Amino acid sequence: MSPDDAPRLGIGIIGCGRLGASVGAAWRQAGHAVIGVSATSAASLERAESMLPGVPVLDPDEIAERVELLLIAVPDGEIESLVTGLANLGRIHSGQILVHCSGRYGTDVLDAGTRLGALPIALHPSLSFTGTEVDLTRLRQATVAVTAPAPIRAVGEALVVEMGAEPIELAEADRALYHAAITHASNHSITIISEAMEMLAEAGVDDPARVLTALVDASVANTLQNGPKALTGPVSRGDTGTVAAHLSALSEFSLSVSNPAARNSYIALARSTTAKALSLGRISDAQAQEILAALD
């Protein structure tokens, strides 16, 4: 069945955060009807009006009772208790599709609804959402991990295609490792680049982003294309003297900003980079030990 032939669903969204608003807007653009959305904060109400204009703001239990597909877009730690509460109130019904977009969890957190005959699907887009129309374009370049029982996995995959993204199958047991990888690549990159920008500013650079843009873009592109073979820099050359000079400068930087975080993250990642360079045959055992000694 093609997306154009798929049945149109009445969708409800509990939680109008950046992800909930954007995924709901994508499904609405695909022809589904968004019946209601829950929003309480000023930011979520504004987001609902912007991304889902005309959709009524309703209480979660009213939304759950009225829809064929319920998107639960609340923080990870609230998913299971919310579903359990709605199930206990009799708001979840047999045949209803329950969807969450947590990377950490599979369908187990939806068990209270599954026991009532609901159909559980866990989706996780590999995308950092803004809660604006920009996301609808970016979804076309994203993948979405799909975890669902075999009989309804195709439904989850069709919903991903209707977002404009590419579905990938992911087993329940692999969700935590998958999410660790996504977090490591995305969130930790933000930390590293932010720290690098702070260092450049301390060094007197007026526009740190201008200095880093081409370098970071090229590093990411080379790594995605070539994997660890893209590794360059002083550690991969066994240049212990440069690493030691970096640590000295970072010690002064940490004192000036009263924050050792950047130095600590440099050391931790340099150790990991040393192991990677050694495994690639870029440096010898002796060179690796010299670098690790400098980092200690």
SEVOGU-477552 format. One record per residue (C-alpha): residue number from 0; residue in three letters; x, y, z. Coordinates in steps of 0.05 Angstrom, whole numbers, plus 5000, padded with zeros to 4 digits. Each point is the difference from the previous one (the first is absolute). Last residue first. Layout:
! residues N
+-----+------+------+------+------+
|  nr | rest |   xx |   yy |   zz |
+-----+------+------+------+------+
| NUM |  ALA |    X |    Y |    Z |
...
+-----+------+------+------+------+
! end
This chain:
! residues 296
+-----+------+------+------+------+
|  nr | rest |   xx |   yy |   zz |
+-----+------+------+------+------+
| 295 |  ASP | 5955 | 5239 | 5661 |
| 294 |  LEU | 4991 | 5028 | 4929 |
| 293 |  ALA | 5076 | 5003 | 4992 |
| 292 |  ALA | 5005 | 4927 | 5021 |
| 291 |  LEU | 4945 | 4981 | 4951 |
| 290 |  ILE | 5038 | 5035 | 4944 |
| 289 |  GLU | 5065 | 4964 | 5017 |
| 288 |  GLN | 4965 | 4933 | 5007 |
| 287 |  ALA | 4969 | 5009 | 4931 |
| 286 |  GLN | 5067 | 5017 | 4970 |
| 285 |  ALA | 5031 | 4937 | 5029 |
| 284 |  ASP | 4943 | 4957 | 4975 |
| 283 |  SER | 5010 | 5028 | 4931 |
| 282 |  ILE | 4956 | 5052 | 4965 |
| 281 |  ARG | 4957 | 5001 | 4937 |
| 280 |  GLY | 4989 | 4925 | 5003 |
| 279 |  LEU | 4924 | 5008 | 4999 |
| 278 |  SER | 4993 | 4968 | 5069 |
| 277 |  LEU | 5052 | 5048 | 5027 |
| 276 |  ALA | 4965 | 5061 | 4971 |
| 275 |  LYS | 4934 | 4977 | 5031 |
| 274 |  ALA | 5031 | 4988 | 5068 |
| 273 |  THR | 5033 | 5069 | 4997 |
| 272 |  THR | 4934 | 5031 | 4979 |
| 271 |  SER | 4966 | 4971 | 5062 |
| 270 |  ARG | 5055 | 5030 | 5044 |
| 269 |  ALA | 4994 | 5066 | 4963 |
| 268 |  LEU | 4925 | 4998 | 5013 |
| 267 |  ALA | 5008 | 4995 | 5075 |
| 266 |  ILE | 5056 | 5051 | 5002 |
| 265 |  TYR | 4962 | 5051 | 4958 |
| 264 |  SER | 4937 | 4988 | 5042 |
| 263 |  ASN | 5039 | 5015 | 5064 |
| 262 |  ARG | 5033 | 5063 | 4971 |
| 261 |  ALA | 4932 | 5026 | 4976 |
| 260 |  ALA | 4966 | 4986 | 5067 |
| 259 |  PRO | 5054 | 5031 | 5044 |
| 258 |  ASN | 4958 | 5063 | 5015 |
| 257 |  SER | 5025 | 5062 | 5035 |
| 256 |  VAL | 5001 | 5039 | 4934 |
| 255 |  SER | 5072 | 5023 | 5006 |
| 254 |  LEU | 5022 | 4939 | 5039 |
| 253 |  SER | 4972 | 4952 | 4947 |
| 252 |  PHE | 5033 | 5041 | 4945 |
| 251 |  GLU | 5068 | 4996 | 5035 |
| 250 |  SER | 4993 | 4924 | 5006 |
| 249 |  LEU | 4976 | 4997 | 4928 |
| 248 |  ALA | 5064 | 5034 | 4976 |
| 247 |  SER | 5043 | 4950 | 5038 |
| 246 |  LEU | 4958 | 4942 | 4975 |
| 245 |  HIS | 5006 | 5024 | 4928 |
| 244 |  ALA | 5076 | 5006 | 5007 |
| 243 |  ALA | 5003 | 4928 | 5025 |
| 242 |  VAL | 4959 | 4977 | 4940 |
| 241 |  THR | 5047 | 5038 | 4954 |
| 240 |  GLY | 5062 | 4967 | 5032 |
| 239 |  THR | 4968 | 4931 | 4996 |
| 238 |  ASP | 4995 | 5002 | 4924 |
| 237 |  GLY | 4983 | 4927 | 4987 |
| 236 |  ARG | 4972 | 5019 | 4931 |
| 235 |  SER | 4929 | 4975 | 5016 |
| 234 |  VAL | 5005 | 5038 | 5066 |
| 233 |  PRO | 5021 | 5064 | 4966 |
| 232 |  GLY | 4943 | 5003 | 4950 |
| 231 |  THR | 4965 | 4956 | 4949 |
| 230 |  LEU | 4948 | 4944 | 5003 |
| 229 |  ALA | 4961 | 4991 | 4935 |
| 228 |  LYS | 5017 | 4925 | 5001 |
| 227 |  PRO | 4952 | 4996 | 5059 |
| 226 |  GLY | 4940 | 4998 | 4953 |
| 225 |  ASN | 5012 | 5019 | 4927 |
| 224 |  GLN | 4936 | 5034 | 4976 |
| 223 |  LEU | 4969 | 5019 | 5066 |
| 222 |  THR | 5068 | 5019 | 5026 |
| 221 |  ASN | 5018 | 5043 | 4940 |
| 220 |  ALA | 4933 | 5037 | 5003 |
| 219 |  VAL | 5006 | 5013 | 5075 |
| 218 |  SER | 5071 | 5024 | 4995 |
| 217 |  ALA | 4985 | 5043 | 4939 |
| 216 |  ASP | 4941 | 5035 | 5034 |
| 215 |  VAL | 5041 | 5009 | 5064 |
| 214 |  LEU | 5058 | 5032 | 4963 |
| 213 |  ALA | 4957 | 5044 | 4955 |
| 212 |  THR | 4959 | 5027 | 5058 |
| 211 |  LEU | 5053 | 5006 | 5054 |
| 210 |  VAL | 5033 | 5067 | 4985 |
| 209 |  ARG | 4935 | 5034 | 4982 |
| 208 |  ALA | 4967 | 4973 | 5063 |
| 207 |  PRO | 5056 | 5030 | 5042 |
| 206 |  ASP | 4986 | 5071 | 4975 |
| 205 |  ASP | 5042 | 5051 | 5039 |
| 204 |  VAL | 5059 | 4954 | 5015 |
| 203 |  GLY | 5037 | 5027 | 5061 |
| 202 |  ALA | 5026 | 4935 | 5029 |
| 201 |  GLU | 4944 | 5000 | 5051 |
| 200 |  ALA | 4951 | 5002 | 4942 |
| 199 |  LEU | 5035 | 4941 | 4969 |
| 198 |  MET | 4996 | 4961 | 5065 |
| 197 |  GLU | 4925 | 5015 | 5007 |
| 196 |  MET | 4988 | 4978 | 4928 |
| 195 |  ALA | 5037 | 4935 | 5014 |
| 194 |  GLU | 4957 | 4988 | 5061 |
| 193 |  SER | 4937 | 5010 | 4959 |
| 192 |  ILE | 5027 | 4953 | 4947 |
| 191 |  ILE | 5013 | 4945 | 5051 |
| 190 |  THR | 4933 | 5008 | 5036 |
| 189 |  ILE | 4961 | 5000 | 4935 |
| 188 |  SER | 5038 | 4939 | 4977 |
| 187 |  HIS | 4981 | 4966 | 5065 |
| 186 |  ASN | 4926 | 5011 | 4986 |
| 185 |  SER | 5002 | 4974 | 4928 |
| 184 |  ALA | 5048 | 4943 | 4991 |
| 183 |  HIS | 4999 | 4975 | 5072 |
| 182 |  THR | 4925 | 5008 | 5005 |
| 181 |  ILE | 4988 | 4960 | 4936 |
| 180 |  ALA | 5048 | 4946 | 5022 |
| 179 |  ALA | 4970 | 4995 | 5070 |
| 178 |  HIS | 4931 | 4997 | 4968 |
| 177 |  TYR | 5020 | 4941 | 4957 |
| 176 |  LEU | 5031 | 4965 | 5060 |
| 175 |  ALA | 4937 | 5010 | 5041 |
| 174 |  ARG | 4953 | 4979 | 4943 |
| 173 |  ASP | 5036 | 4934 | 4983 |
| 172 |  ALA | 4958 | 4954 | 5044 |
| 171 |  GLU | 4935 | 5025 | 4968 |
| 170 |  ALA | 5026 | 4984 | 4930 |
| 169 |  LEU | 5009 | 5055 | 4949 |
| 168 |  GLU | 4973 | 5003 | 4929 |
| 167 |  ILE | 5019 | 5062 | 4959 |
| 166 |  PRO | 4948 | 5046 | 4971 |
| 165 |  GLU | 5019 | 5057 | 4951 |
| 164 |  ALA | 4968 | 5068 | 5011 |
| 163 |  GLY | 4944 | 5040 | 4965 |
| 162 |  MET | 4954 | 4997 | 5060 |
| 161 |  GLU | 4956 | 4955 | 4957 |
| 160 |  VAL | 5059 | 4953 | 4992 |
| 159 |  VAL | 5005 | 4996 | 5075 |
| 158 |  LEU | 4926 | 4984 | 5007 |
| 157 |  ALA | 5007 | 4945 | 4948 |
| 156 |  GLU | 5058 | 4970 | 5039 |
| 155 |  GLY | 4958 | 4999 | 5064 |
| 154 |  VAL | 4943 | 4966 | 4964 |
| 153 |  ALA | 5048 | 4950 | 4969 |
| 152 |  ARG | 5022 | 4981 | 5070 |
| 151 |  ILE | 4929 | 4982 | 5018 |
| 150 |  PRO | 5002 | 4924 | 4997 |
| 149 |  ALA | 5074 | 4997 | 5019 |
| 148 |  PRO | 4992 | 5035 | 5067 |
| 147 |  ALA | 5029 | 5071 | 4998 |
| 146 |  THR | 5066 | 5036 | 5001 |
| 145 |  VAL | 5013 | 5050 | 4944 |
| 144 |  ALA | 5062 | 5043 | 4998 |
| 143 |  VAL | 4988 | 5063 | 4958 |
| 142 |  THR | 5050 | 5023 | 4949 |
| 141 |  ALA | 5009 | 5073 | 4980 |
| 140 |  GLN | 5010 | 5038 | 4935 |
| 139 |  ARG | 4927 | 5011 | 4985 |
| 138 |  LEU | 4990 | 5017 | 5073 |
| 137 |  ARG | 5043 | 5062 | 4989 |
| 136 |  THR | 4947 | 5031 | 4956 |
| 135 |  LEU | 4944 | 4991 | 5050 |
| 134 |  ASP | 5047 | 5022 | 5055 |
| 133 |  VAL | 5009 | 5069 | 4970 |
| 132 |  GLU | 4926 | 5011 | 5011 |
| 131 |  THR | 5014 | 5013 | 5073 |
| 130 |  GLY | 5005 | 4958 | 5064 |
| 129 |  THR | 5076 | 5002 | 4997 |
| 128 |  PHE | 5012 | 4925 | 5000 |
| 127 |  SER | 5067 | 4965 | 5004 |
| 126 |  LEU | 4993 | 4942 | 4952 |
| 125 |  SER | 5012 | 4926 | 4998 |
| 124 |  PRO | 4925 | 4987 | 5007 |
| 123 |  HIS | 4979 | 4949 | 5052 |
| 122 |  LEU | 4937 | 4958 | 4993 |
| 121 |  ALA | 4970 | 4951 | 5049 |
| 120 |  ILE | 4936 | 4967 | 4979 |
| 119 |  PRO | 4947 | 4966 | 5044 |
| 118 |  LEU | 4932 | 4976 | 4974 |
| 117 |  ALA | 4945 | 5006 | 5052 |
| 116 |  GLY | 4964 | 4937 | 5023 |
| 115 |  LEU | 4989 | 5018 | 5073 |
| 114 |  ARG | 5065 | 4964 | 5021 |
| 113 |  THR | 5036 | 5042 | 4948 |
| 112 |  GLY | 4978 | 5063 | 5036 |
| 111 |  ALA | 5032 | 4981 | 5066 |
| 110 |  ASP | 5059 | 4972 | 4960 |
| 109 |  LEU | 5019 | 5067 | 4968 |
| 108 |  VAL | 5066 | 5005 | 5038 |
| 107 |  ASP | 5020 | 4932 | 4971 |
| 106 |  THR | 4995 | 5028 | 4929 |
| 105 |  GLY | 5073 | 5022 | 4993 |
| 104 |  TYR | 5032 | 5051 | 5045 |
| 103 |  ARG | 5062 | 5042 | 4997 |
| 102 |  GLY | 4988 | 5035 | 4933 |
| 101 |  SER | 4933 | 5027 | 5023 |
| 100 |  CYS | 4951 | 5014 | 4944 |
|  99 |  HIS | 4936 | 4970 | 5027 |
|  98 |  VAL | 4943 | 4969 | 4961 |
|  97 |  LEU | 4936 | 4965 | 5022 |
|  96 |  ILE | 4954 | 4977 | 4944 |
|  95 |  GLN | 4929 | 4986 | 5022 |
|  94 |  GLY | 4974 | 4930 | 4982 |
|  93 |  SER | 4972 | 4988 | 5070 |
|  92 |  HIS | 4988 | 5063 | 5041 |
|  91 |  ILE | 5038 | 5048 | 5043 |
|  90 |  ARG | 4958 | 5049 | 5041 |
|  89 |  GLY | 4977 | 4949 | 5051 |
|  88 |  LEU | 5024 | 5042 | 5059 |
|  87 |  ASN | 5049 | 4945 | 5020 |
|  86 |  ALA | 5027 | 5000 | 4929 |
|  85 |  LEU | 5010 | 5075 | 5001 |
|  84 |  GLY | 5038 | 4995 | 5065 |
|  83 |  THR | 5043 | 4943 | 4976 |
|  82 |  VAL | 5016 | 5037 | 4936 |
|  81 |  LEU | 5021 | 5062 | 5039 |
|  80 |  SER | 5041 | 4959 | 5050 |
|  79 |  GLU | 5038 | 4966 | 4943 |
|  78 |  ILE | 5015 | 5063 | 4961 |
|  77 |  GLU | 5021 | 5046 | 5057 |
|  76 |  GLY | 5074 | 4982 | 5005 |
|  75 |  ASP | 5011 | 5010 | 4926 |
|  74 |  PRO | 4973 | 5071 | 4998 |
|  73 |  VAL | 4932 | 5007 | 4966 |
|  72 |  ALA | 4983 | 4989 | 4927 |
|  71 |  ILE | 4948 | 4946 | 5005 |
|  70 |  LEU | 4971 | 4996 | 4930 |
|  69 |  LEU | 4931 | 4967 | 5002 |
|  68 |  LEU | 4973 | 4971 | 4936 |
|  67 |  GLU | 4926 | 4984 | 4992 |
|  66 |  VAL | 4977 | 5059 | 5040 |
|  65 |  ARG | 4942 | 5022 | 5045 |
|  64 |  GLU | 5014 | 4968 | 5068 |
|  63 |  ALA | 5074 | 5018 | 5000 |
|  62 |  ILE | 4985 | 5073 | 4985 |
|  61 |  GLU | 4949 | 5005 | 5056 |
|  60 |  ASP | 5049 | 4968 | 5049 |
|  59 |  PRO | 5056 | 5048 | 4979 |
|  58 |  ASP | 4958 | 5063 | 5010 |
|  57 |  LEU | 4987 | 5040 | 4937 |
|  56 |  VAL | 5032 | 5054 | 4957 |
|  55 |  PRO | 4960 | 5002 | 4935 |
|  54 |  VAL | 5037 | 4995 | 4933 |
|  53 |  GLY | 4987 | 5063 | 4959 |
|  52 |  PRO | 5073 | 5013 | 4987 |
|  51 |  LEU | 5046 | 4941 | 5015 |
|  50 |  MET | 5071 | 5027 | 4991 |
|  49 |  SER | 4990 | 5073 | 5021 |
|  48 |  GLU | 4941 | 4994 | 5048 |
|  47 |  ALA | 5028 | 4937 | 5032 |
|  46 |  ARG | 5069 | 5033 | 5007 |
|  45 |  GLU | 4969 | 5060 | 5035 |
|  44 |  LEU | 4963 | 4954 | 5048 |
|  43 |  SER | 5064 | 4961 | 5011 |
|  42 |  ALA | 5040 | 5063 | 5016 |
|  41 |  ALA | 4946 | 5028 | 5046 |
|  40 |  SER | 5000 | 4935 | 5039 |
|  39 |  THR | 4939 | 4954 | 5002 |
|  38 |  ALA | 4992 | 4964 | 4934 |
|  37 |  SER | 4959 | 4938 | 4982 |
|  36 |  VAL | 4983 | 4989 | 4927 |
|  35 |  GLY | 4935 | 4981 | 4965 |
|  34 |  ILE | 4970 | 4968 | 4939 |
|  33 |  VAL | 5061 | 5002 | 4954 |
|  32 |  ALA | 4971 | 4974 | 4934 |
|  31 |  HIS | 5047 | 4960 | 4955 |
|  30 |  GLY | 5015 | 5024 | 4930 |
|  29 |  ALA | 5076 | 4997 | 4995 |
|  28 |  GLN | 5004 | 5073 | 5022 |
|  27 |  ARG | 4964 | 4980 | 5064 |
|  26 |  TRP | 5051 | 4945 | 5011 |
|  25 |  ALA | 5057 | 5051 | 4993 |
|  24 |  ALA | 4965 | 5050 | 5045 |
|  23 |  GLY | 4992 | 4947 | 5054 |
|  22 |  VAL | 5073 | 4982 | 4994 |
|  21 |  SER | 5019 | 5073 | 5006 |
|  20 |  ALA | 4955 | 5017 | 5059 |
|  19 |  GLY | 5017 | 4937 | 5039 |
|  18 |  LEU | 5075 | 5008 | 4988 |
|  17 |  ARG | 5004 | 5073 | 5022 |
|  16 |  GLY | 4955 | 4990 | 5060 |
|  15 |  CYS | 4925 | 4997 | 4992 |
|  14 |  GLY | 4988 | 4943 | 5049 |
|  13 |  ILE | 4943 | 4951 | 4990 |
|  12 |  ILE | 4985 | 4998 | 4926 |
|  11 |  GLY | 4936 | 4971 | 4971 |
|  10 |  ILE | 4994 | 4971 | 4930 |
|   9 |  GLY | 4938 | 4982 | 4960 |
|   8 |  LEU | 5027 | 4956 | 4946 |
|   7 |  ARG | 4998 | 5000 | 4924 |
|   6 |  PRO | 5005 | 4930 | 4970 |
|   5 |  ALA | 5061 | 4986 | 4956 |
|   4 |  ASP | 4991 | 5005 | 4925 |
|   3 |  ASP | 5045 | 5061 | 4991 |
|   2 |  PRO | 5052 | 4969 | 5046 |
|   1 |  SER | 5003 | 4940 | 4953 |
|   0 |  MET | 4972 | 4933 | 5019 |
+-----+------+------+------+------+
! end
